[in-house]
């Protein structure tokens, strides 16, 4: 407080109440920190993917990159993940446990679809060690799948506790996973 402010202060008047800011919950702060780490991890993998593919200057030496075909199941799985995110948003807005259960079930369906996609590729001879494009596909989709499994674990806990705050956090997490998946799908489909 400056000297002028102290001189003009009217000590007999009550001080205005302090402005209280609502602090984010520990779960929110933890999730935001997690988002930062996950974004950096996926960004580095996308950068490595693009560099290995040969989209940087002087990439004349890249000759072993053979992109995988785009099966319809990739689009179907993307639609399932979008539907799951919509269900989670409905659960968040309406505090609707059946919508959260539907979002979780659709998340499980997405994982099953990803496993079917892997089975399809393996049956067609697109093995992990066949070329770098295959290895990156399996790595990126496996890491995303692990994050989906983590989200399903958190969803199970939120549903068991029937906590609207935790349901809201799960919805935000699910939207984050959808955004990551859309970036990965665009990357995989465009290359």
Helices and strands as residue ranges (DSSP letters): H 3-7, H 26-53, H 72-94, H 97-123, H 132-161, H 164-190
